[in-house]
Amino acid sequence: MTALGIDIGSTSIKGAVLHPARDVGGAVGPVEKAPFPQPAGNLPAGWFEVDPQAVLDATRAVLEVLLRQVPDADRLYLCGQMGGAVVCDATGHPLTPYLSWRDTRTTVPDASRSCLLSQTDKLLADLLPALGNELKPGSTTLLLHWLAQNGSLPAGGYAATIGDAVAAMLCGTAPRIHPTMAIGMLDLAQGGWHPEMLRRLGLQALQWLPPANLTTPVGFTRVAGRELQVFAVVGDQQCALLGAGLEPGELSLNVSTGAQVSRLVQRSGTVPHQTRHFLNGLFLETITHIPAGRSLHALVDLLTELSRAQGLPTGNPWQTITRLAGESSADAGGLEANIAFFPSAVGDSGSLNGIRLENLTAGNLLAAATRNLADNLTRCADRLAPGHTWQQVRLSGGLSRDLPLLKDLIQARFPGATLIESTQEEETLAGLASMAGGEGH
C-alpha cells in the first residue's frame, strides 16, 4: 500500500506521497504545502505561542490534498520541529498553547537579574552530560519548567512537541514522544526518561508514557474517509540527515535556516557538545544553533527595507545578491562580517568590520557573511572532533544549494576531503520515505 509523509516545519507544513525506492521520483512525489499558523498576538516580548488546533487544521488540509492523489494510502509518517512544548490530555486535546522553540521567555531576567535559563543550567549542571548537554532557550524541558514555575502546568497532562500533539489529536490518544524528539529528556546511557531531571524541574506531575518507536503505530486516524496508521513523529534534523544519506565516518554540514555540524556514533559518550538519538540505533553528536539562513536573510531584508517601505517592487533580491556575491573578490574587498545576530553556538552579537567606501557593496556584504558562515562551520567541526581529518564531508540543506559560494569556501577549508552534496531537494520527506521503506527503525 501507499505511505504519506508530513513535515511539520516552523515555516510551512509540507507533505508528499512517499516512494520507498529512492530511484522513483527522488523518493517523494509532488510536494503540497500549507503555511505554519501565525503566532498569537498581544503577547509579552519574546513569547511565541501558536494555537495547536490551527496546526492540526493545516496538517489535515495537506493530508486531504494528498489523499485525493492516492486514495489507497494507509500509512502516515511524520517529522517535525524539535523543541517547543504543548501539554495534552489522554485524548490528545491540547491543554496549553504550543510554546514554540522560538519562544525566548526563559532568557528574560527576573527581579534577581537572573533568568530561568541560567537558573536551570545550574540546577541541572551535573545531569547535563547524561541528558546530551541539551538545554536551549526554546527546549521542551525548559518551557515545561517555566509552566511549572508559573503554576500553569496541567497536572496529569502529557508533554508533547507540536508534532507529537498533532499526531495525538489525529488519533484521539495521549501523545507519545519518539527518542529523536525527546531532546534533553532521556538518560542516554541508561535509556528511558531521566527521573532526576523530571524531579528537579517539577515535571513529575505529568504523565510520561514510554518513548515511542517506529515499528508500532501510535494510533489510527480517519481523513477524507480513509483510515491511516499514524507513526511517531521523528526529529526533523535526524530525518533530514537520513534523507541526505549521512553515513558513519562522515562529517555532516547541514545548512538551512540554521546550521549544524554532526557525526554519527555507535554509542553516546561524555563529550562537551550535544548528543541526540538518531535512527537505526545510532547517536548523533552535533553542534546546533550555528547562524546561517536566518542571519543572511536578515541582511537581505535590510538591503530591501527602503524599497518595501515605499511600496516599490524588489524583484528577486536573493537571486541578485547571490550573483553579486559570486562576482565579488575572494576576500570580499577586505570586508569582515560576524553573523551571530542572536544567541548561538558562536556568540550572540554580530558585527561588520573593515568598511571602506570602495568595499561597501551588497555583493561584498553577502560574500563576507558567507565566509563567516564557512569559518563558523569549520570551527564547530573542530570542536566536534578536535584534530580529526575528514575523508568525506556531506553537505545538505537548502541554503547549501542556494548559495554556490558556500560550497567553494567549504571545499577550500576541507581540502583533503571529498565533498558530497545531497541530491535531495526535500531531505526531510526523503528521510520519511526511507522510514516507510523500513530504514531508520
Kinemage of the C-alpha trace (Angstrom):
@kinemage 1
@onewidth
@group {chain A} dominant
@subgroup {mainchain}
@vectorlist {calphas} color= white
{ca met a 1} P 0.000 0.000 0.000
{ca thr a 2} L 0.955 3.670 -0.131
{ca ala a 3} L 2.524 5.844 2.547
{ca leu a 4} L 2.218 9.576 3.054
{ca gly a 5} L 4.760 11.866 4.678
{ca ile a 6} L 4.235 15.146 6.521
{ca asp a 7} L 6.936 17.527 7.762
{ca ile a 8} L 5.529 19.898 10.400
{ca gly a 9} L 8.037 22.697 9.984
{ca ser a 10} L 8.174 26.117 11.592
{ca thr a 11} L 7.570 27.947 8.289
{ca ser a 12} L 5.341 25.514 6.431
{ca ile a 13} L 3.665 22.149 6.774
{ca lys a 14} L 4.567 20.123 3.712
{ca gly a 15} L 3.646 16.645 2.610
{ca ala a 16} L 4.047 14.200 -0.239
{ca val a 17} L 3.351 10.670 -1.345
{ca leu a 18} L 6.367 8.595 -0.341
{ca his a 19} L 8.232 6.249 -2.645
{ca pro a 20} L 10.486 3.992 -0.539
{ca ala a 21} L 12.615 3.198 -3.606
{ca arg a 22} L 14.957 6.155 -3.998
{ca asp a 23} L 15.056 5.799 -7.780
{ca val a 24} L 11.336 6.584 -8.079
{ca gly a 25} L 10.745 10.312 -8.290
{ca gly a 26} L 13.554 11.183 -5.895
{ca ala a 27} L 11.778 9.348 -3.037
{ca val a 28} L 8.807 11.718 -2.920
{ca gly a 29} L 6.030 12.834 -5.198
{ca pro a 30} L 4.892 16.439 -5.761
{ca val a 31} L 5.092 18.439 -2.544
{ca glu a 32} L 1.951 20.016 -1.105
{ca lys a 33} L 2.258 22.842 1.421
{ca ala a 34} L 0.297 24.900 3.892
{ca pro a 35} L 1.761 27.804 5.880
{ca phe a 36} L 2.506 27.136 9.530
{ca pro a 37} L -0.010 29.168 11.550
{ca gln a 38} L 0.949 32.607 12.789
{ca pro a 39} L 1.677 33.136 16.494
{ca ala a 40} L -0.887 34.695 18.777
{ca gly a 41} L -0.820 38.474 19.058
{ca asn a 42} L -0.650 40.737 22.107
{ca leu a 43} L 1.890 38.587 23.929
{ca pro a 44} L 4.806 39.829 26.035
{ca ala a 45} L 8.093 40.386 24.212
{ca gly a 46} L 9.867 37.114 23.459
{ca trp a 47} L 6.762 34.936 23.831
{ca phe a 48} L 5.833 32.825 20.808
{ca glu a 49} L 2.605 30.844 21.166
{ca val a 50} L 0.551 29.105 18.474
{ca asp a 51} L -2.896 27.502 18.595
{ca pro a 52} L -2.371 23.705 18.276
{ca gln a 53} L -5.805 23.333 16.643
{ca ala a 54} L -4.692 25.628 13.821
{ca val a 55} L -1.649 23.421 13.255
{ca leu a 56} L -3.880 20.346 13.150
{ca asp a 57} L -6.232 22.023 10.656
{ca ala a 58} L -3.326 22.912 8.345
{ca thr a 59} L -1.969 19.363 8.594
{ca arg a 60} L -5.358 17.842 7.764
{ca ala a 61} L -5.673 20.191 4.789
{ca val a 62} L -2.385 18.906 3.348
{ca leu a 63} L -3.433 15.297 4.012
{ca glu a 64} L -6.741 15.782 2.212
{ca val a 65} L -4.930 17.037 -0.896
{ca leu a 66} L -2.581 14.051 -0.827
{ca leu a 67} L -5.420 11.580 -0.343
{ca arg a 68} L -7.128 12.899 -3.459
{ca gln a 69} L -3.987 11.836 -5.331
{ca val a 70} L -3.664 8.404 -3.687
{ca pro a 71} L -6.941 7.336 -2.068
{ca asp a 72} L -5.442 3.918 -1.265
{ca ala a 73} L -2.863 5.344 1.193
{ca asp a 74} L -2.839 3.541 4.517
{ca arg a 75} L 0.229 4.829 6.447
{ca leu a 76} L 1.341 8.245 7.670
{ca tyr a 77} L 4.928 9.082 8.659
{ca leu a 78} L 5.738 12.411 10.267
{ca cys a 79} L 8.679 14.546 11.293
{ca gly a 80} L 8.679 17.906 12.970
{ca gln a 81} L 10.412 20.780 14.658
{ca met a 82} L 12.244 19.805 17.809
{ca gly a 83} L 11.909 21.808 20.986
{ca gly a 84} L 8.854 23.764 21.990
{ca ala a 85} L 6.160 22.354 24.255
{ca val a 86} L 2.446 21.699 24.469
{ca val a 87} L 0.592 19.675 27.099
{ca cys a 88} L -2.310 17.425 26.051
{ca asp a 89} L -4.824 15.227 27.830
{ca ala a 90} L -5.296 11.477 27.356
{ca thr a 91} L -7.369 12.039 24.199
{ca gly a 92} L -4.817 14.353 22.567
{ca his a 93} L -6.790 17.516 23.349
{ca pro a 94} L -4.323 20.377 23.975
{ca leu a 95} L -4.421 21.846 27.487
{ca thr a 96} L -1.939 24.630 26.709
{ca pro a 97} L -0.987 26.633 23.638
{ca tyr a 98} L 2.066 25.499 21.714
{ca leu a 99} L 5.052 27.329 23.168
{ca ser a 100} L 7.378 27.408 20.173
{ca trp a 101} L 11.084 26.620 20.150
{ca arg a 102} L 11.413 30.266 19.071
{ca asp a 103} L 9.981 31.393 22.424
{ca thr a 104} L 12.626 33.223 24.477
{ca arg a 105} L 10.735 33.988 27.679
{ca thr a 106} L 13.214 31.863 29.650
{ca thr a 107} L 16.042 34.287 28.787
{ca val a 108} L 14.338 37.354 30.297
{ca pro a 109} L 15.988 38.410 33.609
{ca asp a 110} L 13.777 38.411 36.695
{ca ala a 111} L 13.947 40.643 39.771
{ca ser a 112} L 17.165 38.903 40.840
{ca arg a 113} L 18.763 39.833 37.467
{ca ser a 114} L 18.882 36.167 36.580
{ca cys a 115} L 16.815 34.242 34.080
{ca leu a 116} L 15.224 30.817 34.071
{ca leu a 117} L 17.729 29.520 31.513
{ca ser a 118} L 20.734 30.314 33.719
{ca gln a 119} L 18.963 29.090 36.842
{ca thr a 120} L 18.063 25.802 35.169
{ca asp a 121} L 21.585 25.421 33.785
{ca lys a 122} L 22.874 25.498 37.375
{ca leu a 123} L 20.056 23.247 38.588
{ca leu a 124} L 20.896 20.547 36.032
{ca ala a 125} L 24.658 21.110 35.753
{ca asp a 126} L 25.634 17.652 36.999
{ca leu a 127} L 22.940 15.939 34.878
{ca leu a 128} L 23.502 17.650 31.538
{ca pro a 129} L 26.135 15.188 30.220
{ca ala a 130} L 23.712 12.289 30.764
{ca leu a 131} L 20.992 14.326 29.029
{ca gly a 132} L 23.140 15.023 25.977
{ca asn a 133} L 24.120 18.579 27.020
{ca glu a 134} L 20.772 19.797 25.725
{ca leu a 135} L 19.430 22.991 27.272
{ca lys a 136} L 18.457 25.800 24.900
{ca pro a 137} L 16.064 28.757 25.296
{ca gly a 138} L 13.214 27.017 23.432
{ca ser a 139} L 13.836 23.455 24.626
{ca thr a 140} L 10.871 21.351 25.682
{ca thr a 141} L 12.141 20.758 29.208
{ca leu a 142} L 12.880 24.423 29.855
{ca leu a 143} L 9.479 25.617 28.617
{ca leu a 144} L 7.690 22.936 30.652
{ca his a 145} L 9.736 24.050 33.665
{ca trp a 146} L 8.578 27.621 33.050
{ca leu a 147} L 4.973 26.439 33.072
{ca ala a 148} L 5.615 24.559 36.334
{ca gln a 149} L 7.302 27.587 37.922
{ca asn a 150} L 4.362 29.789 36.981
{ca gly a 151} L 1.612 27.424 38.109
{ca ser a 152} L 0.476 26.760 34.528
{ca leu a 153} L 1.475 23.107 34.129
{ca pro a 154} L -1.700 20.995 33.890
{ca ala a 155} L -1.357 18.166 36.416
{ca gly a 156} L -1.880 14.757 34.866
{ca gly a 157} L -1.271 16.054 31.360
{ca tyr a 158} L 1.077 14.578 28.782
{ca ala a 159} L 4.077 16.517 27.498
{ca ala a 160} L 4.498 16.824 23.741
{ca thr a 161} L 6.185 18.730 20.983
{ca ile a 162} L 3.843 20.218 18.392
{ca gly a 163} L 4.367 17.222 16.091
{ca asp a 164} L 3.518 14.781 18.875
{ca ala a 165} L 0.439 16.843 19.698
{ca val a 166} L -0.747 16.790 16.074
{ca ala a 167} L -0.323 13.001 15.921
{ca ala a 168} L -2.210 12.650 19.211
{ca met a 169} L -5.043 14.916 18.039
{ca leu a 170} L -5.306 12.999 14.763
{ca cys a 171} L -5.607 9.705 16.643
{ca gly a 172} L -7.515 10.851 19.728
{ca thr a 173} L -4.869 9.338 22.001
{ca ala a 174} L -2.317 10.541 24.534
{ca pro a 175} L 0.848 11.844 22.847
{ca arg a 176} L 3.913 9.617 22.566
{ca ile a 177} L 7.385 11.082 22.088
{ca his a 178} L 9.984 9.352 19.917
{ca pro a 179} L 13.580 9.419 21.255
{ca thr a 180} L 14.665 11.700 18.397
{ca met a 181} L 12.179 14.301 19.679
{ca ala a 182} L 12.910 13.832 23.382
{ca ile a 183} L 15.831 16.255 23.350
{ca gly a 184} L 17.324 16.675 26.823
{ca met a 185} L 14.736 14.413 28.450
{ca leu a 186} L 16.236 10.922 28.174
{ca asp a 187} L 19.052 9.252 30.055
{ca leu a 188} L 21.176 8.481 27.015
{ca ala a 189} L 23.276 5.834 28.743
{ca gln a 190} L 20.563 4.037 30.715
{ca gly a 191} L 17.616 4.622 28.398
{ca gly a 192} L 14.163 5.971 29.257
{ca trp a 193} L 13.143 9.251 30.854
{ca his a 194} L 15.616 10.725 33.317
{ca pro a 195} L 13.694 10.639 36.632
{ca glu a 196} L 16.001 13.015 38.500
{ca met a 197} L 15.694 15.595 35.740
{ca leu a 198} L 11.911 15.360 35.907
{ca arg a 199} L 12.001 15.772 39.689
{ca arg a 200} L 14.298 18.793 39.679
{ca leu a 201} L 12.273 20.575 37.032
{ca gly a 202} L 8.963 19.861 38.760
{ca leu a 203} L 7.657 17.779 35.859
{ca gln a 204} L 6.803 14.608 37.763
{ca ala a 205} L 3.156 15.712 37.917
{ca leu a 206} L 2.911 14.999 34.177
{ca gln a 207} L 2.226 11.568 32.716
{ca trp a 208} L 5.259 10.025 30.996
{ca leu a 209} L 4.444 7.132 28.665
{ca pro a 210} L 7.356 5.014 27.398
{ca pro a 211} L 9.121 6.611 24.405
{ca ala a 212} L 7.595 5.651 21.058
{ca asn a 213} L 9.194 3.533 18.345
{ca leu a 214} L 8.738 3.264 14.580
{ca thr a 215} L 7.701 -0.369 14.432
{ca thr a 216} L 4.288 0.135 16.038
{ca pro a 217} L 1.897 2.955 15.060
{ca val a 218} L 0.920 5.378 17.805
{ca gly a 219} L -2.678 5.195 16.611
{ca phe a 220} L -5.090 5.408 13.699
{ca thr a 221} L -6.861 8.353 12.112
{ca arg a 222} L -9.539 8.863 9.504
{ca val a 223} L -9.060 11.629 6.954
{ca ala a 224} L -11.254 12.110 3.874
{ca gly a 225} L -12.901 8.772 4.581
{ca arg a 226} L -9.591 6.881 4.622
{ca glu a 227} L -8.083 5.179 7.687
{ca leu a 228} L -4.351 5.708 8.156
{ca gln a 229} L -1.864 4.149 10.524
{ca val a 230} L -0.014 7.028 12.204
{ca phe a 231} L 3.611 6.531 13.214
{ca ala a 232} L 5.529 8.502 15.816
{ca val a 233} L 6.924 11.890 14.850
{ca val a 234} L 10.709 11.935 14.426
{ca gly a 235} L 13.067 14.894 14.715
{ca asp a 236} L 13.386 16.958 11.558
{ca gln a 237} L 17.178 17.199 11.908
{ca gln a 238} L 17.658 13.447 12.083
{ca cys a 239} L 15.084 12.865 9.364
{ca ala a 240} L 16.796 15.328 7.018
{ca leu a 241} L 20.215 13.760 7.611
{ca leu a 242} L 18.762 10.314 6.933
{ca gly a 243} L 17.253 11.663 3.719
{ca ala a 244} L 20.576 13.245 2.758
{ca gly a 245} L 22.235 9.842 3.112
{ca leu a 246} L 24.561 10.560 6.045
{ca glu a 247} L 26.836 7.593 6.818
{ca pro a 248} L 29.036 6.794 9.829
{ca gly a 249} L 32.512 8.239 9.398
{ca glu a 250} L 31.297 11.323 7.541
{ca leu a 251} L 31.150 14.912 8.718
{ca ser a 252} L 27.695 16.392 8.164
{ca leu a 253} L 27.334 20.103 7.419
{ca asn a 254} L 23.622 20.874 7.271
{ca val a 255} L 22.930 24.482 6.289
{ca ser a 256} L 19.434 25.912 6.121
{ca thr a 257} L 17.618 28.466 8.285
{ca gly a 258} L 20.125 27.421 10.924
{ca ala a 259} L 23.182 25.259 10.530
{ca gln a 260} L 24.556 22.215 12.332
{ca val a 261} L 27.696 20.135 12.217
{ca ser a 262} L 27.212 16.488 13.136
{ca arg a 263} L 28.569 12.976 13.011
{ca leu a 264} L 27.098 9.548 13.715
{ca val a 265} L 28.449 7.423 16.567
{ca gln a 266} L 27.622 3.948 17.823
{ca arg a 267} L 27.006 4.975 21.437
{ca ser a 268} L 26.673 8.131 23.479
{ca gly a 269} L 29.760 9.282 25.333
{ca thr a 270} L 30.896 12.087 27.600
{ca val a 271} L 31.505 14.948 25.195
{ca pro a 272} L 31.225 18.730 25.674
{ca his a 273} L 28.683 19.168 22.874
{ca gln a 274} L 25.177 17.906 22.188
{ca thr a 275} L 24.327 14.227 21.740
{ca arg a 276} L 20.977 13.051 20.393
{ca his a 277} L 19.290 9.820 19.449
{ca phe a 278} L 19.483 9.189 15.707
{ca leu a 279} L 17.900 6.248 13.885
{ca asn a 280} L 18.996 2.655 13.311
{ca gly a 281} L 20.233 2.562 16.924
{ca leu a 282} L 22.862 5.255 16.307
{ca phe a 283} L 23.536 8.513 18.122
{ca leu a 284} L 24.198 11.926 16.637
{ca glu a 285} L 26.930 14.113 18.078
{ca thr a 286} L 26.052 17.603 16.970
{ca ile a 287} L 26.568 21.320 17.423
{ca thr a 288} L 23.422 23.246 16.523
{ca his a 289} L 22.325 26.897 16.533
{ca ile a 290} L 25.057 27.986 14.115
{ca pro a 291} L 23.887 31.188 12.365
{ca ala a 292} L 23.020 30.634 8.705
{ca gly a 293} L 19.982 31.497 6.575
{ca arg a 294} L 18.196 33.371 9.341
{ca ser a 295} L 21.078 35.838 9.565
{ca leu a 296} L 21.705 36.057 5.825
{ca his a 297} L 18.065 36.788 5.104
{ca ala a 298} L 18.156 39.500 7.782
{ca leu a 299} L 20.855 41.199 5.704
{ca val a 300} L 18.747 40.855 2.563
{ca asp a 301} L 15.763 42.320 4.415
{ca leu a 302} L 17.927 45.274 5.453
{ca leu a 303} L 19.028 45.884 1.879
{ca thr a 304} L 15.435 45.856 0.611
{ca glu a 305} L 13.808 47.721 3.505
{ca leu a 306} L 13.634 51.124 1.808
{ca ser a 307} L 12.029 49.686 -1.320
{ca arg a 308} L 9.497 47.732 0.697
{ca ala a 309} L 8.702 50.752 2.874
{ca gln a 310} L 7.924 52.755 -0.273
{ca gly a 311} L 5.849 50.001 -1.797
{ca leu a 312} L 8.343 49.514 -4.612
{ca pro a 313} L 8.953 46.135 -6.263
{ca thr a 314} L 12.056 44.304 -5.078
{ca gly a 315} L 12.141 41.569 -7.724
{ca asn a 316} L 14.173 38.578 -6.592
{ca pro a 317} L 16.659 40.123 -4.140
{ca trp a 318} L 18.161 36.799 -3.028
{ca gln a 319} L 18.967 35.758 -6.584
{ca thr a 320} L 20.519 39.153 -7.295
{ca ile a 321} L 22.614 39.371 -4.148
{ca thr a 322} L 23.933 35.817 -4.519
{ca arg a 323} L 25.000 36.666 -8.069
{ca leu a 324} L 26.758 39.799 -6.827
{ca ala a 325} L 28.431 37.825 -4.038
{ca gly a 326} L 29.773 35.359 -6.597
{ca glu a 327} L 31.229 38.259 -8.557
{ca ser a 328} L 32.949 39.871 -5.543
{ca ser a 329} L 36.634 39.450 -4.814
{ca ala a 330} L 37.930 36.413 -2.922
{ca asp a 331} L 38.341 38.409 0.297
{ca ala a 332} L 35.127 40.435 -0.086
{ca gly a 333} L 37.257 43.537 -0.574
{ca gly a 334} L 38.545 43.257 2.978
{ca leu a 335} L 35.073 43.416 4.476
{ca glu a 336} L 34.624 41.135 7.506
{ca ala a 337} L 31.284 40.051 8.942
{ca asn a 338} L 30.160 38.264 12.102
{ca ile a 339} L 26.616 36.981 11.562
{ca ala a 340} L 25.899 35.853 15.156
{ca phe a 341} L 22.916 38.169 15.334
{ca phe a 342} L 21.187 36.087 18.033
{ca pro a 343} L 22.241 33.666 20.823
{ca ser a 344} L 24.090 30.909 19.010
{ca ala a 345} L 26.907 28.375 19.196
{ca val a 346} L 29.362 31.081 18.097
{ca gly a 347} L 28.225 34.099 20.104
{ca asp a 348} L 25.236 36.387 20.434
{ca ser a 349} L 26.312 39.692 18.870
{ca gly a 350} L 27.255 40.315 15.255
{ca ser a 351} L 29.445 42.932 13.638
{ca leu a 352} L 30.781 44.337 10.377
{ca asn a 353} L 34.438 45.397 10.198
{ca gly a 354} L 36.873 46.748 7.658
{ca ile a 355} L 34.352 49.033 5.996
{ca arg a 356} L 35.711 51.350 3.325
{ca leu a 357} L 33.877 53.402 0.726
{ca glu a 358} L 35.105 51.189 -2.077
{ca asn a 359} L 34.166 47.830 -0.499
{ca leu a 360} L 30.736 48.578 0.982
{ca thr a 361} L 28.611 46.803 -1.632
{ca ala a 362} L 25.741 44.318 -1.405
{ca gly a 363} L 27.844 41.593 -3.032
{ca asn a 364} L 30.769 42.090 -0.672
{ca leu a 365} L 28.388 42.126 2.293
{ca leu a 366} L 26.908 38.716 1.436
{ca ala a 367} L 30.321 37.335 0.476
{ca ala a 368} L 31.766 38.398 3.843
{ca ala a 369} L 28.756 36.894 5.656
{ca thr a 370} L 29.142 33.643 3.715
{ca arg a 371} L 32.860 33.498 4.565
{ca asn a 372} L 31.929 33.885 8.238
{ca leu a 373} L 29.395 31.068 7.900
{ca ala a 374} L 32.055 28.790 6.385
{ca asp a 375} L 34.530 29.773 9.121
{ca asn a 376} L 31.953 29.012 11.829
{ca leu a 377} L 31.185 25.609 10.336
{ca thr a 378} L 34.903 24.810 10.247
{ca arg a 379} L 35.480 25.918 13.846
{ca cys a 380} L 32.485 23.933 15.068
{ca ala a 381} L 33.671 20.855 13.150
{ca asp a 382} L 36.968 21.109 15.028
{ca arg a 383} L 35.071 21.405 18.310
{ca leu a 384} L 33.027 18.352 17.375
{ca ala a 385} L 36.099 16.193 16.723
{ca pro a 386} L 39.362 18.033 17.504
{ca gly a 387} L 42.167 17.186 15.093
{ca his a 388} L 40.007 14.840 13.017
{ca thr a 389} L 40.983 14.553 9.365
{ca trp a 390} L 37.721 14.077 7.486
{ca gln a 391} L 37.745 11.972 4.343
{ca gln a 392} L 34.139 12.747 3.414
{ca val a 393} L 32.042 15.826 4.122
{ca arg a 394} L 28.322 15.568 3.359
{ca leu a 395} L 26.744 18.941 2.586
{ca ser a 396} L 22.974 19.260 2.887
{ca gly a 397} L 20.248 21.808 3.496
{ca gly a 398} L 18.530 24.273 1.200
{ca leu a 399} L 20.986 27.117 1.750
{ca ser a 400} L 23.891 24.976 0.579
{ca arg a 401} L 22.134 24.726 -2.803
{ca asp a 402} L 21.020 28.357 -2.943
{ca leu a 403} L 24.463 29.793 -2.193
{ca pro a 404} L 27.087 28.407 -4.603
{ca leu a 405} L 29.860 30.438 -2.966
{ca leu a 406} L 29.420 28.477 0.253
{ca lys a 407} L 30.300 25.158 -1.392
{ca asp a 408} L 33.556 26.584 -2.757
{ca leu a 409} L 34.514 28.022 0.631
{ca ile a 410} L 33.794 24.740 2.428
{ca gln a 411} L 35.842 22.738 -0.074
{ca ala a 412} L 38.746 25.132 0.487
{ca arg a 413} L 38.529 24.587 4.251
{ca phe a 414} L 38.500 20.785 3.908
{ca pro a 415} L 40.993 20.380 1.038
{ca gly a 416} L 41.647 16.662 1.590
{ca ala a 417} L 38.022 15.622 1.851
{ca thr a 418} L 35.539 14.518 -0.773
{ca leu a 419} L 32.598 16.918 -0.662
{ca ile a 420} L 29.323 15.044 -1.190
{ca glu a 421} L 26.310 17.200 -1.955
{ca ser a 422} L 22.858 15.922 -1.095
{ca thr a 423} L 20.792 15.182 -4.204
{ca gln a 424} L 17.507 15.506 -2.335
{ca glu a 425} L 15.700 18.819 -2.514
{ca glu a 426} L 13.217 17.650 0.137
{ca glu a 427} L 15.521 15.914 2.584
{ca thr a 428} L 13.035 15.511 5.422
{ca leu a 429} L 10.445 13.926 3.141
{ca ala a 430} L 13.160 11.718 1.612
{ca gly a 431} L 14.025 10.607 5.146
{ca leu a 432} L 10.378 9.743 5.780
{ca ala a 433} L 10.393 7.740 2.538
{ca ser a 434} L 13.362 5.758 3.857
{ca met a 435} L 11.425 5.038 7.058
{ca ala a 436} L 8.411 3.945 5.055
{ca gly a 437} L 10.732 1.511 3.287
{ca gly a 438} L 11.914 0.030 6.568
{ca glu a 439} L 15.068 2.109 7.158
{ca gly a 440} L 15.692 4.081 10.310
{ca his a 441} L 13.928 1.767 12.747
